[in-house]
């Protein structure tokens, strides 16, 4: 009786809905059921995160507003490289993993350019629906476009295998996005539809359960019978169903002989509720809470109305439409049977069609046609499954692992006591089904993925001492079969085309498969096997894990929480040579890694050039600065490529960028050749500014412009200080006699004296070479990418230090007084008496 009670509780929730083409008097204003707001979410280059959104069964529409800091015309989106493509993805039941293939991205952009929104949400495919970042995007989706349930929004800044690549600098800009989501629903449970203009009327039911123990069947029936009400006599004539109507599995009564003994549920409703006019539709829904063999819908008391067809449309978890449904059939000529239906809510639409219109006749139909119909849900007794309830089915219980690396890590074993809870694997042959009349048999294992762990993966592994002749089928929310499954694997083939499924390292005796980001709820694994398996020993393990194959031992598995705080998800942080979702993509070969390490570390030897020149000129502060910058950069890249870390990575990164910024600005300040007191003051201010830059955003490309601007400003200030000192006598006379018109012409010689001073200050050939190498450094910085980072950043080291060397060499410096050779003393000599000048 336990099975009967469970099936009675899991049976059906029945409702009737009214539908019309336009607004109805029963329409009501939708109310807000829930809302979510996030002011700003920052994504670094190749960064991503998720947001969970729950849409209840009663929701009518969801409005999503996205505002980003990116404003690119739509026609230019195709020209963006993948690394610079920021997208927002939407997917039901599990966090999305965007397909980075060129074909998918082309379709993504084509759909967005055509409609400015997500693609066709009605297909409910296993691929994420994505849109690129735009300045402002508002999307409204109704309950006839998307299904209720758990949805995940994924934010991705940059796509490609390298999006999880090591700690090396990822070139690109950080992106910010703000999100606002509002979920609306009808104010009353009696209202339904996108505009709350459909009514639902609950029906009270009674039940009667009986068993057929010989067939292991439990059949449940909803029987709704009403009188036939017509306004004219009906003739016994048959007509075919309209040809353009999609037909599902419409079967005759002989196909349902399986339903021998029934569990009967009788529902009461007013007499006029099941009377339809031509063109009208009535809606019902039923909830299937357990795995079922089939459910069957048949019409009754409809045989005399031969000019009418009673067409039934079915759709899983959403309202069916004439052009959008999962199954359909004319139940006036035979029942509609759905084999192995999914767990969840099924919606049913009933419509009256005039057969005579199909044959271009004018035979009238009655204004109102009344009928009755019944449906039956068939299930198996405990421990049985399959179309004939002849196969074994086992419930797997979840056993959490001790000290798991991720919150939801666990394994599954049968709950009947034949397997030890301490063992994460068990012998398969002792659980397999036997069949005396078929060549192959099926065995089913049912497991539950707990709520909040949709970011985990299901890992199944089979190991046998003989050749493995098993086929493994999996299905979410239903029993798998040869014709109905989500993922499939055997020794010779698999459904490996899905980005959420992986079959790796399988041999003749081993099978190893994973389902990424498994949906929350009931999963069923069906094993198709030969009847004779007594000569083999096969061990099977089923587990819930964090990362695929522990990141293939090429990275570290981490776990995080989505932005709503309701779902854990796992991800890999790969080593320096690998990338991808599970670190399975080799980005750098071992020899390439050695070559890159040598280039990145050894290229810092270019700092010897400016350091040697500064030491020769007795500029000890600059000598220390260039030497420290080269050493810190070499140590930082040694740690970054995984060779040796003398300090923590973040400390070395700060020192590298801070001293590099100081070296660039120090070169500008040195070219001003100001007094040591002024130089110390400027160095102190620069120390503080560059330290802030290195600590708050060292890898930002904008820092190069900021550093050059600070250095140029320091050079300008130094020249102003030096020039004001050298010209104090001339300028003083000019400032005192501002009101005397004849003194204005002194500005002309002042200008030419300044140009002459600058001309004598520099070796212009060295200065030109310095600017050329500096431009090469800027080009190298711009060309850096994840794939070519090593070569262009090595060139950056060489060119930036070489440019500093040539800038230093371009200065004409008086070694004794450490000041440029100017015409200052010549000016003073011109002011002395001529006789003294000649004596001199």
C-alpha positions in Angstrom: 0.0 0.0 0.0 3.0 2.3 0.3 3.3 2.4 -3.4 -0.4 3.2 -3.8 -0.1 6.1 -1.3 3.0 7.5 -3.0 1.4 7.3 -6.4 -1.8 8.8 -5.0 0.1 11.7 -3.5 2.2 12.1 -6.7 -0.6 11.7 -9.1 -2.1 14.9 -10.5 -3.1 18.4 -9.8 -5.9 19.2 -12.2 -7.1 22.6 -13.4 -9.2 24.0 -16.2 -8.2 27.3 -18.0 -10.3 29.6 -20.3 -8.5 31.0 -23.3 -9.6 33.6 -25.8 -7.9 35.5 -28.6 -8.2 38.9 -27.0 -8.5 40.4 -23.6 -11.0 38.8 -21.3 -13.2 40.3 -18.5 -11.2 38.1 -16.1 -7.9 39.9 -16.9 -6.1 41.4 -14.0 -3.0 43.5 -13.5 0.1 41.4 -12.8 1.8 41.9 -9.4 5.5 41.7 -8.6 6.5 38.3 -7.2 10.2 38.9 -6.7 12.9 41.3 -7.8 16.7 41.4 -7.9 19.0 44.3 -8.3 22.8 44.7 -8.5 24.3 48.1 -9.0 27.7 47.1 -10.4 29.4 43.8 -11.1 33.0 44.1 -12.3 34.6 41.4 -14.5 38.3 41.2 -15.1 39.6 40.0 -18.5 38.6 36.3 -18.9 36.5 36.5 -15.8 32.9 35.2 -15.4 30.2 34.6 -12.8 26.6 33.4 -12.5 23.3 34.6 -11.2 20.4 32.3 -10.2 16.9 33.4 -10.9 13.9 31.3 -9.7 10.7 31.6 -11.8 7.7 30.1 -10.0 5.0 28.2 -11.8 2.6 31.1 -11.4 4.9 33.7 -13.0 3.5 35.7 -16.0 6.6 37.5 -17.2 10.2 38.4 -16.3 11.9 41.7 -17.2 15.7 41.8 -17.3 17.5 45.1 -17.5 21.3 45.0 -18.2 23.4 48.2 -18.3 27.1 47.8 -19.1 30.1 50.2 -19.7 30.4 49.0 -23.3 28.9 50.8 -26.2 29.8 49.1 -29.6 27.6 49.5 -32.7 26.0 46.2 -33.5 27.5 46.1 -37.0 31.0 46.1 -35.5 30.4 43.2 -33.1 31.5 40.6 -35.7 34.9 42.3 -36.0 35.7 41.7 -32.3 38.1 38.9 -31.4 36.8 36.3 -29.0 39.1 37.5 -26.2 37.3 40.9 -26.4 33.8 39.6 -26.7 31.8 40.1 -23.5 28.4 38.2 -23.4 25.4 37.5 -21.2 24.0 34.0 -21.4 20.7 32.5 -20.2 20.0 28.8 -19.6 17.5 26.8 -17.7 18.3 24.4 -14.8 22.2 24.7 -14.9 24.8 27.4 -15.2 25.6 28.0 -18.9 28.9 27.1 -20.5 29.2 29.2 -23.7 30.1 27.3 -26.9 33.2 29.0 -28.3 33.0 27.4 -31.7 32.9 29.8 -34.6 29.6 28.4 -35.9 27.9 29.0 -32.6 29.3 32.5 -32.1 28.2 33.5 -35.7 24.7 32.3 -35.0 24.7 34.1 -31.7 25.6 37.4 -33.3 23.2 36.8 -36.2 20.3 36.2 -33.8 21.1 39.3 -31.8 21.6 41.5 -34.9 18.2 40.3 -36.2 16.0 40.6 -33.1 18.2 42.5 -30.5 17.5 39.9 -27.9 18.1 36.3 -27.0 17.6 33.7 -29.7 14.6 31.4 -30.0 13.8 30.6 -26.4 10.9 28.4 -27.3 13.2 25.6 -28.5 14.5 25.1 -24.9 17.7 23.6 -26.3 20.7 22.5 -24.3 22.7 25.4 -25.6 22.8 28.7 -23.8 21.1 31.7 -25.3 23.5 34.6 -25.3 23.7 38.3 -26.2 26.8 40.6 -26.3 27.3 43.4 -23.9 25.5 46.6 -24.9 25.1 49.9 -23.2 21.5 49.3 -22.2 19.5 46.2 -22.9 15.9 45.5 -21.7 14.4 42.0 -22.3 10.9 40.9 -21.4 10.1 37.2 -21.6 6.6 35.8 -20.9 5.6 32.4 -19.7 4.7 31.3 -23.2 8.3 31.9 -24.2 10.3 30.4 -21.4 9.5 27.7 -18.8 9.1 28.3 -15.1 11.9 26.9 -12.9 15.5 27.7 -12.1 17.3 29.8 -14.6 20.9 30.9 -14.6 22.4 34.1 -16.1 26.1 33.9 -17.0 28.3 36.9 -17.4 31.5 36.3 -19.4 34.2 38.9 -20.2 36.3 37.2 -22.9 36.0 33.8 -24.5 38.5 31.1 -25.4 40.6 28.4 -23.9 42.9 30.9 -22.2 40.2 32.4 -20.0 41.5 30.4 -17.1 45.2 30.6 -18.0 47.5 31.0 -15.0 48.5 34.3 -13.4 50.1 35.8 -16.5 48.7 39.2 -17.4 45.5 38.9 -19.4 45.3 41.8 -21.8 42.0 43.5 -22.0 39.7 45.8 -20.1 37.6 45.0 -17.0 33.9 45.3 -17.7 31.1 46.3 -15.4 27.5 45.4 -15.7 24.5 46.2 -13.5 21.4 44.0 -13.4 17.8 44.5 -12.5 15.3 41.6 -12.7 11.6 41.8 -11.9 9.4 38.7 -11.9 5.7 39.3 -12.2 2.8 37.0 -11.7 -1.0 36.9 -11.4 -2.5 38.2 -8.2 -4.7 35.1 -7.8 -4.1 31.4 -8.3 -7.3 31.4 -10.3 -5.6 33.6 -13.0 -3.0 32.5 -15.5 -1.3 33.5 -18.7 1.2 36.2 -19.8 -1.4 38.9 -19.2 -3.4 37.2 -16.5 -6.4 37.0 -18.8 -6.9 33.2 -18.4 -8.8 31.6 -15.5 -8.0 28.3 -13.8 -10.7 26.3 -12.0 -9.5 23.6 -9.5 -11.2 20.2 -9.6 -11.8 17.9 -6.7 -11.0 14.3 -7.3 -11.5 10.9 -5.6 -9.4 7.8 -6.2 -9.5 4.0 -6.1 -6.2 2.0 -6.3 -5.9 -1.6 -7.4 -2.8 -3.6 -8.3 -1.8 -6.2 -10.9 0.9 -8.0 -8.9 1.7 -10.4 -11.8 2.5 -7.4 -14.0 4.1 -5.2 -11.3 1.8 -2.4 -12.5 0.1 0.5 -10.7 -2.3 2.4 -13.0 -3.9 5.7 -12.0 -6.8 7.2 -13.9 -8.6 10.5 -14.0 -12.0 10.0 -15.5 -14.1 13.0 -16.4 -17.5 12.1 -17.9 -20.1 14.5 -19.0 -23.3 14.3 -21.0 -23.3 14.9 -24.7 -25.2 18.0 -25.6 -25.8 18.7 -29.3 -28.5 20.7 -31.1 -28.9 18.4 -34.1 -28.5 14.7 -34.9 -25.0 13.5 -35.7 -24.2 11.3 -38.6 -21.7 8.4 -38.4 -19.0 9.7 -40.7 -15.2 9.7 -40.3 -12.8 12.4 -41.6 -9.0 12.7 -41.6 -7.2 15.1 -39.3 -6.1 18.4 -40.8 -2.8 17.6 -42.6 -0.8 20.6 -41.4 -1.3 19.6 -37.7 1.8 18.0 -36.1 0.8 14.5 -34.9 2.3 12.8 -31.8 1.8 9.3 -30.6 -2.0 8.7 -31.2 -2.6 5.1 -30.5 -5.6 2.8 -30.6 -7.0 1.1 -27.6 -5.2 -2.2 -28.3 -1.9 -0.5 -27.6 -2.9 0.2 -24.0 -3.8 -3.3 -23.0 -1.1 -2.8 -20.4 -3.6 -0.9 -18.3 -5.4 -3.9 -16.9 -6.2 -3.1 -13.3 -6.7 0.6 -12.6 -6.3 3.1 -9.8 -9.3 5.2 -10.6 -9.6 8.9 -9.8 -13.0 10.6 -10.5 -13.2 14.3 -10.8 -16.3 16.5 -10.4 -17.0 19.6 -12.5 -20.0 21.6 -13.6 -21.9 20.2 -16.6 -21.2 23.1 -19.0 -17.4 23.2 -18.3 -16.6 20.5 -20.9 -18.6 21.9 -23.7 -16.6 23.7 -26.5 -17.4 25.8 -29.4 -15.4 25.4 -32.6 -12.2 27.4 -32.3 -12.2 27.5 -28.5 -9.6 25.8 -26.4 -9.6 24.4 -22.9 -6.5 23.9 -20.8 -5.6 21.4 -18.2 -2.4 20.6 -16.3 -1.2 17.6 -14.4 1.8 17.1 -12.2 3.8 13.9 -12.4 6.0 13.6 -9.3 7.5 10.2 -9.8 8.9 8.3 -12.7 6.1 6.9 -14.8 5.8 4.4 -17.5 3.2 6.3 -19.5 0.2 8.5 -19.3 -2.8 8.1 -21.6 -5.5 10.5 -22.7 -8.7 9.3 -24.3 -12.0 10.9 -25.2 -15.4 9.4 -24.3 -19.0 10.1 -25.3 -17.7 11.7 -28.5 -18.5 9.0 -31.0 -21.8 10.5 -32.4 -20.2 13.8 -33.3 -18.6 12.6 -36.5 -18.1 16.1 -38.1 -15.9 17.2 -35.2 -12.4 16.2 -34.2 -11.2 16.5 -30.6 -7.5 17.5 -30.9 -5.2 17.3 -27.9 -1.9 19.3 -27.6 0.6 18.5 -24.9 3.7 20.5 -23.8 6.0 19.9 -20.9 6.2 22.6 -18.3 4.6 25.3 -20.6 1.3 26.2 -22.2 1.0 24.4 -25.6 0.0 26.2 -28.7 -1.2 25.1 -32.1 2.3 25.6 -33.6 4.4 25.0 -30.5 3.9 21.8 -28.5 5.6 18.5 -27.7 2.9 16.0 -28.7 -0.5 16.2 -30.4 -3.2 13.9 -31.7 -6.9 13.4 -32.5 -8.2 11.7 -29.4 -11.7 11.4 -30.8 -10.4 8.5 -33.0 -8.0 7.0 -30.5 -6.1 7.7 -27.3 -2.9 9.7 -27.1 -0.2 7.8 -25.2 3.0 9.4 -24.0 5.7 6.8 -23.1 8.1 7.5 -20.2 7.0 11.1 -19.5 9.2 13.4 -17.6 8.7 14.3 -14.0 7.1 17.7 -13.7 4.0 19.6 -14.9 2.4 18.8 -18.2 -0.1 21.2 -19.9 -2.9 19.9 -22.1 -5.0 21.9 -24.5 -8.2 20.5 -26.0 -9.6 22.0 -29.2 -12.7 21.2 -31.4 -12.0 21.1 -35.2 -14.5 20.8 -38.0 -13.6 17.9 -40.2 -15.8 19.1 -43.0 -13.7 22.2 -43.5 -10.8 20.0 -44.2 -12.7 18.3 -47.1 -14.1 21.6 -48.4 -17.6 20.7 -47.5 -20.2 22.8 -45.9 -21.7 20.4 -43.5 -22.5 22.4 -40.3 -21.4 21.6 -36.8 -23.4 22.1 -33.7 -22.9 25.4 -31.9 -21.7 23.6 -28.8 -20.1 20.1 -28.5 -19.8 18.5 -25.1 -17.7 15.5 -24.3 -15.9 13.6 -21.6 -12.4 12.2 -21.4 -10.1 10.5 -19.1 -6.4 10.1 -18.6 -4.3 7.5 -16.9 -0.9 7.6 -15.4 0.8 4.2 -15.2 3.7 3.4 -12.9 5.5 0.3 -11.7 5.7 -1.1 -8.2 8.7 -0.6 -6.0 12.0 -1.9 -7.5 10.6 -2.2 -11.1 10.8 0.0 -14.1 10.5 -0.1 -17.9 7.6 -0.3 -20.4 6.6 -3.7 -19.2 7.8 -3.1 -15.6 10.1 -6.1 -16.0 13.4 -4.5 -15.3 15.1 -3.8 -12.0 15.3 -0.2 -10.6 17.4 0.9 -7.6 17.4 4.1 -5.7 20.9 5.4 -4.9 21.5 7.2 -1.7 24.0 10.1 -1.4 26.9 9.7 1.0 28.8 13.0 1.6 32.6 12.7 1.5 34.6 13.5 4.6 36.5 16.7 4.4 35.4 17.5 0.9 37.2 20.0 -1.2 33.9 21.4 -2.5 30.7 21.7 -0.4 28.6 19.2 -2.3 31.1 16.5 -3.0 29.6 13.0 -2.4 29.2 9.5 -3.9 26.1 7.2 -4.4 25.5 3.6 -3.4 22.3 1.4 -3.5 20.1 1.8 -0.5 19.1 -1.8 -0.2 22.1 -2.8 2.0 23.9 -4.9 -0.6 26.7 -2.3 -0.9 28.8 -0.9 2.0 28.3 2.8 2.7 32.1 3.1 3.2 32.8 2.0 -0.4 32.4 4.5 -3.2 32.0 1.7 -5.8 30.0 -1.5 -5.9 29.8 -4.7 -7.9 27.3 -4.2 -10.8 26.5 -7.8 -11.7 24.6 -8.5 -8.5 22.0 -5.8 -9.4 21.5 -6.5 -13.1 18.1 -7.5 -14.4 17.4 -11.0 -16.0 15.2 -11.6 -19.0 14.3 -15.0 -20.5 12.7 -13.6 -23.7 14.9 -10.8 -24.8 18.6 -10.7 -25.9 19.3 -7.5 -23.8 18.0 -6.4 -20.5 17.9 -3.0 -18.7 18.8 -2.0 -15.2 18.0 1.5 -13.8 19.7 3.5 -11.1 18.0 6.6 -9.7 19.8 9.4 -7.9 19.0 12.9 -6.7 21.2 16.0 -7.2 20.5 18.2 -4.1 19.4 21.8 -4.4 22.1 24.4 -4.7 24.6 22.0 -6.3 23.8 22.6 -10.0 27.5 23.7 -10.5 28.7 20.2 -9.8 29.2 17.3 -12.2 28.0 13.7 -12.1 30.9 11.2 -12.6 30.2 7.6 -13.6 32.9 5.0 -14.0 32.7 1.4 -15.0 35.7 -1.0 -14.7 35.4 -4.7 -15.8 37.8 -7.6 -15.9 36.3 -8.6 -19.3 35.4 -6.8 -22.4 32.7 -4.2 -21.5 29.4 -4.9 -23.4 27.3 -2.4 -21.6 25.6 0.7 -22.9 24.9 3.6 -20.5 22.0 6.0 -21.0 21.2 8.9 -18.8 18.1 11.1 -18.6 17.0 14.0 -16.4 13.6 13.6 -14.8 12.6 10.4 -16.7 13.5 6.9 -17.6 15.9 6.6 -20.5 15.3 4.2 -23.4 16.7 3.5 -26.8 14.6 6.4 -28.2 14.6 8.8 -25.3 17.8 9.9 -23.5 19.9 13.0 -22.7 23.4 11.4 -22.8 24.6 8.1 -24.1 27.9 6.2 -24.0 29.1 2.8 -25.1 32.4 1.2 -25.9 32.2 2.2 -29.5 30.1 5.5 -29.6 28.7 8.3 -27.4 26.9 11.5 -27.4 30.1 13.4 -27.0 29.0 16.3 -29.1 27.5 18.1 -26.1 29.6 20.6 -24.2 28.1 19.3 -21.0 29.2 15.7 -21.5 32.6 14.1 -21.6 33.7 10.5 -22.3 37.5 10.2 -21.7 40.1 7.5 -21.3 37.6 4.7 -22.2 39.0 1.3 -23.2 37.5 -2.1 -24.0 37.1 -2.8 -20.3 36.7 0.8 -18.8 34.2 3.5 -19.3 34.6 7.0 -17.7 32.0 9.7 -18.3 31.0 13.0 -16.8 28.0 15.3 -17.0 29.0 18.9 -16.3 26.9 21.2 -14.2 24.2 18.6 -13.6 20.7 19.9 -13.1 19.1 19.7 -9.6 16.6 17.0 -9.2 16.1 13.3 -10.2 18.5 11.7 -12.7 18.1 8.2 -14.0 20.9 6.0 -15.4 19.9 3.0 -17.5 22.4 0.3 -18.3 21.6 -1.9 -21.3 23.4 -5.2 -21.0 23.3 -8.8 -22.3 21.4 -11.3 -20.3 24.4 -13.5 -19.5 26.8 -11.5 -17.4 27.8 -14.1 -14.8 31.3 -14.5 -16.2 32.4 -10.9 -15.6 33.0 -8.6 -12.7 32.3 -5.0 -13.2 32.6 -2.3 -10.6 30.6 1.0 -10.9 31.1 4.2 -9.1 28.7 7.2 -9.2 29.8 10.4 -7.6 29.1 14.1 -7.4 32.3 16.1 -7.9 33.5 19.6 -8.2 35.8 19.7 -11.2 36.1 17.4 -14.1 38.9 14.8 -13.5 40.2 17.2 -10.8 41.3 19.6 -13.5 43.2 16.9 -15.2 46.0 17.4 -12.6 46.9 20.6 -14.6 45.3 23.0 -12.2 43.5 23.5 -8.9 39.7 23.1 -8.3 37.9 25.9 -6.6 34.3 26.5 -5.6 32.4 29.7 -5.5 28.8 30.9 -4.9 26.7 32.6 -7.6 25.7 36.2 -7.2 22.4 35.2 -5.5 24.2 33.1 -2.9 22.0 30.1 -3.6 24.1 27.8 -5.8 27.7 26.6 -5.5 29.7 26.1 -8.7 33.2 24.8 -9.3 35.9 25.9 -11.6 39.5 25.2 -12.4 42.5 27.6 -12.1 44.9 26.1 -14.5 48.7 26.1 -14.5 50.9 28.2 -16.8 50.7 25.8 -19.7 47.0 24.8 -19.8 43.6 26.4 -20.1 40.0 25.6 -20.9 37.0 24.6 -18.7 38.9 21.6 -17.2 42.5 22.6 -18.1 42.5 20.0 -20.9 43.7 22.4 -23.5 47.5 22.6 -23.8 48.4 26.2 -24.5 52.1 25.9 -24.2 54.2 22.8 -24.8 57.0 21.8 -22.3 59.7 23.0 -24.7 57.7 26.2 -25.4 57.4 26.8 -21.6 61.2 26.6 -21.2 61.7 28.9 -24.2 59.2 31.4 -22.9 60.7 31.4 -19.4 64.2 32.1 -20.7 63.0 35.0 -22.8 60.9 36.6 -20.1 63.6 36.3 -17.4 66.7 37.0 -19.5 65.3 40.0 -21.4 65.5 42.0 -18.1 69.3 42.0 -18.6 68.6 45.1 -20.8 68.4 47.0 -17.5 72.2 46.8 -17.4 72.5 49.5 -20.1 70.9 52.4 -18.2 72.2 51.2 -14.9 75.8 51.2 -16.2 75.5 54.7 -17.7 74.0 56.0 -14.4 76.8 54.5 -12.4 79.4 56.0 -14.8 77.8 59.4 -14.4 77.8 59.0 -10.6 74.0 59.2 -10.6 73.7 56.7 -7.8 70.0 57.1 -7.2 69.2 56.3 -10.9 71.7 53.4 -10.8 69.9 51.8 -7.8 66.6 52.4 -9.5 67.4 50.7 -12.8 69.2 47.8 -11.1 66.4 47.1 -8.7 63.8 47.4 -11.5 65.6 44.8 -13.7 66.1 42.4 -10.8 62.6 42.6 -9.5 61.2 42.1 -13.0 63.3 39.0 -13.4 62.2 37.6 -10.1 58.6 38.3 -10.8 58.6 36.5 -14.1 60.5 33.7 -12.6 57.7 33.2 -10.2 55.0 33.8 -12.8 56.2 31.0 -15.1 56.6 28.6 -12.2 60.4 28.5 -11.9 61.1 30.0 -8.4 59.3 32.4 -6.1 61.5 34.2 -3.6 58.5 36.1 -2.3 54.8 35.8 -2.7 53.5 36.4 -6.2 51.5 39.6 -5.3 54.5 41.1 -3.6 56.8 40.4 -6.6 54.1 41.8 -9.0 53.8 45.0 -6.9 57.6 45.5 -6.9 58.0 44.9 -10.6 55.3 47.4 -11.7 56.2 49.9 -9.0 59.9 50.0 -9.9 59.2 49.9 -13.6 57.0 53.0 -13.2 59.7 54.7 -11.2 62.4 53.8 -13.8 60.4 55.5 -16.6 59.6 58.6 -14.5 63.1 58.7 -13.1 64.5 59.0 -16.6 62.4 62.1 -17.3 63.5 63.7 -14.0 67.1 63.0 -14.7 66.9 64.8 -18.1 65.9 68.0 -16.2 69.3 68.1 -14.4 67.9 70.1 -11.5 69.4 70.4 -8.1 69.5 67.5 -5.8 67.1 69.1 -3.3 64.5 69.6 -6.0 65.1 66.1 -7.4 64.6 64.5 -3.9 61.3 66.3 -3.5 60.1 65.2 -6.9 61.2 61.6 -6.3 59.3 61.5 -3.1 56.1 62.6 -4.7 56.6 60.1 -7.6 57.3 57.3 -5.1 53.8 57.9 -3.6 51.9 58.2 -6.9 53.5 55.1 -8.5 53.0 53.0 -5.4 49.3 53.8 -5.5 49.2 52.9 -9.2 51.0 49.6 -8.6 48.8 48.6 -5.6 45.4 49.5 -7.0 45.6 48.3 -10.6 49.1 47.3 -11.7 48.1 45.6 -14.9 45.9 48.3 -16.4 47.0 49.4 -19.8 46.0 53.0 -18.8 48.9 53.1 -16.4 51.4 53.5 -19.3 49.8 56.8 -20.3 49.6 57.9 -16.7 53.3 57.2 -16.1 54.4 59.0 -19.2 52.2 61.9 -18.3 53.7 62.1 -14.8 57.2 61.8 -16.2 56.6 64.6 -18.8 55.1 66.8 -16.1 58.2 66.2 -13.9 60.5 67.0 -16.9 58.6 70.2 -17.5 58.7 71.3 -13.9 62.4 70.6 -13.7 63.1 72.7 -16.8 61.0 75.5 -15.4 63.0 75.4 -12.2 66.3 75.3 -14.0 65.4 77.9 -16.6 64.1 80.3 -13.9 67.4 80.0 -12.1 69.6 80.4 -15.2 67.6 83.5 -16.4 67.1 85.2 -13.1 68.9 88.4 -14.0 67.4 88.9 -17.4 63.9 88.0 -16.3 64.1 90.1 -13.2 64.7 93.3 -15.2 61.9 92.4 -17.5 59.5 91.8 -14.6 60.3 95.1 -12.9 59.8 97.2 -16.0 56.6 95.6 -17.3 55.1 99.0 -17.9 57.9 100.2 -20.1 57.1 99.5 -23.7 60.7 99.6 -24.9 61.6 96.5 -22.7 59.1 94.1 -24.6 61.6 93.3 -27.5 63.8 91.4 -24.9 61.3 88.5 -25.2 62.8 87.7 -28.7 66.3 87.1 -27.5 64.9 85.2 -24.5 63.2 82.8 -26.9 66.3 82.3 -29.0 68.5 81.9 -26.0 66.1 79.1 -24.8 66.3 77.3 -28.1 70.1 77.6 -28.1 70.2 76.2 -24.6 68.1 73.2 -25.6 70.2 72.6 -28.7 73.3 72.5 -26.6 71.7 70.4 -24.0 71.1 67.2 -26.1 72.8 64.9 -28.5 69.9 64.9 -30.9 70.8 61.7 -32.6 70.7 59.8 -29.3 67.5 61.5 -28.4 65.9 60.4 -31.8 67.0 56.8 -31.2 65.5 57.0 -27.7 62.1 58.0 -29.1 62.2 55.3 -31.7 62.9 52.6 -29.2 60.2 54.0 -26.9 57.7 53.8 -29.8 58.8 50.1 -30.3 58.1 49.6 -26.6 54.6 51.0 -26.9 53.9 48.8 -29.9 55.1 45.7 -28.0 52.9 46.5 -25.1 49.9 47.0 -27.5 50.5 43.7 -29.3 50.6 41.6 -26.1 48.0 38.8 -26.0 47.7 35.6 -24.1 49.1 33.6 -26.9 52.0 36.0 -27.7 52.6 37.4 -24.3 56.1 35.9 -23.8 57.7 37.3 -27.0 56.1 40.8 -26.9 56.6 41.3 -23.2 60.3 40.3 -23.6 60.6 42.9 -26.4 59.0 45.4 -24.0 61.7 44.7 -21.5 64.4 45.2 -24.0 63.0 48.3 -25.7 61.9 50.2 -22.6 65.3 49.8 -20.9 67.2 50.6 -24.2 65.1 53.8 -24.7 66.1 54.9 -21.2 69.7 54.2 -22.0 69.6 56.4 -25.1 67.7 59.2 -23.3 70.4 59.2 -20.7 73.1 59.3 -23.4 71.5 62.2 -25.1 72.3 64.6 -22.2 75.4 66.9 -22.5 76.3 67.1 -18.8 79.2 69.0 -17.2 80.8 66.4 -15.0 82.1 68.9 -12.4 79.0 70.8 -11.6 76.5 68.2 -12.9 74.6 70.9 -14.9 74.1 71.4 -18.6 76.5 73.6 -20.6 74.4 76.7 -21.2 75.1 80.3 -22.3 74.6 81.5 -18.7 78.2 82.4 -18.1 78.4 84.0 -21.6 75.6 86.3 -20.6 77.4 87.4 -17.4 80.6 88.1 -19.4 78.8 90.3 -21.8 77.7 92.5 -18.9 81.4 93.1 -17.7 83.6 96.1 -18.9 85.3 95.5 -22.2 88.7 95.9 -20.8 88.3 93.2 -18.3 86.9 91.0 -21.0 89.9 91.5 -23.1 92.2 90.8 -20.2 90.4 87.6 -19.6 
